[in-house]
Amino acid sequence: MPTDESIDRSARLLAALTYPLGPIGGAFALWRGRDAPLVRFHAWQAILLWLFVGAAIAGFRLIPLLGLGLEWGFALGGAALAVFLAGAAYRAHWPVIPLLGDVALEWAGLRRRRSEAD
């Protein structure tokens, strides 16, 4: 992966903004920063993160009473994780969320699928 110094500030800022702006911000970043691997990775990871959080919250709404606490906990946890990942993206770091990050690496074209590697 490239070092912090080799990635310009605009790419780092665009990568960082993908997390607070959710899937819409991620889609915009994919369109605007398609040539920057850092932006592509963080855009895909942000899209997948917020879709996962949204699906989990929708599922928790089906559980009476207990679901409300889980819903709020998941929403706050997702927001805290997004803040952490936005800061890491701005510093040009590549933290990979388990499962979601691996998919993001593949979709960003930074890692081949296992079936293709064999």
N, C-alpha and C positions, 0 to 999 in steps of 0.2 A: 504494500500500500504506500502511496506517496507520503512524504513527510509534511509536517505542518507548514514549513516555509515554502514548499512548492505549490501550494494551493492559494489562489488569490482570495482577497477579502470578500469580493462579491459572491463567489461560489460558496464560501463558508457561511455567509449571511443567508443566502438562499437556502442552503441545506438546513440551517438552524430554524428558519421560518416555517419549514414544512410541518413541524410538530405542533405548534400552537394553532396553525390554520387548518389542521385536519386533512381529510381526503381531498378537499378542493385545493388547498395549498400544495399538497403533494402532487396533484395532477398538473397544477400550474408550474411547479418546479420541474417536473418531467419534461414539460414542453419548453420551458425557458432555459434549463440547464442540462439539456440532453447530452452535451459533450463532456460534462464534468462527472467522473465516476463517483465522487463524494456526494454530489447532489442527487444523482440517480439512486444510489443506495439509500440515502436518508429519506428521499421522497417515497420510495417503495416501502420502506420500513414504517414510515409515518402513516401511510395509507393503510397498511395491514394492521398496525396497532389500533388505529381508531375504528376500523371496521370490526376488529375483534372485541374491543371494549363496547362498542354499540350493540353488537350481537349478544354479548354477555348480559348487558343491562336489560335488553329486551327479554332475554330468557329469565332473568331474575324477577321481572315484573309479573311473571306467571305464578310466583310463589307468594302466598299471602303473608303479611307481616315480616317474616324473616327476609323475604326478597327485598324489602325496602332498605334494610340495613346493608345487605350485600350490594345493592345497587349503588348506594352512596359510597360505600367503601371502595367499590371497583372504579367508580367515577373519579374519586379523589386520588386513588392509587394510579390510575391512568394519567391524570393531570400531573402528578408528581413525577412520574416516569417521563412524561413528555418534556417537562422542564429540564430534567437531568439530561435527556438525549439532545435537546436543543443546545444546551451549553456544550455538550461534547461535540456536536456537529460544528459549532462555531469555532471550537479549538481544533477542528479537522481530525477528530478522533473517530474511530469506527466501532463503537460498542454494538455488539450483535445480540439482539433479544433472542433467547432460545426459540427455535422453530420459526418464528416470524422473520427473524433476521436472516436465517439461512435461505428462506424463500426470497427475501428481498435481494440477497446477494446474487441468486440465480437470475431473477427477473431483471436486475440491473446489468446483467452480462458480466459479472465479476467472478463467477464460479460456474463451472460446468455441472450439469446433473450427473449423478452417479452412473446412470445407465449410459450416458454418452462417454464417460471417462473409461469405462470397461472395455 
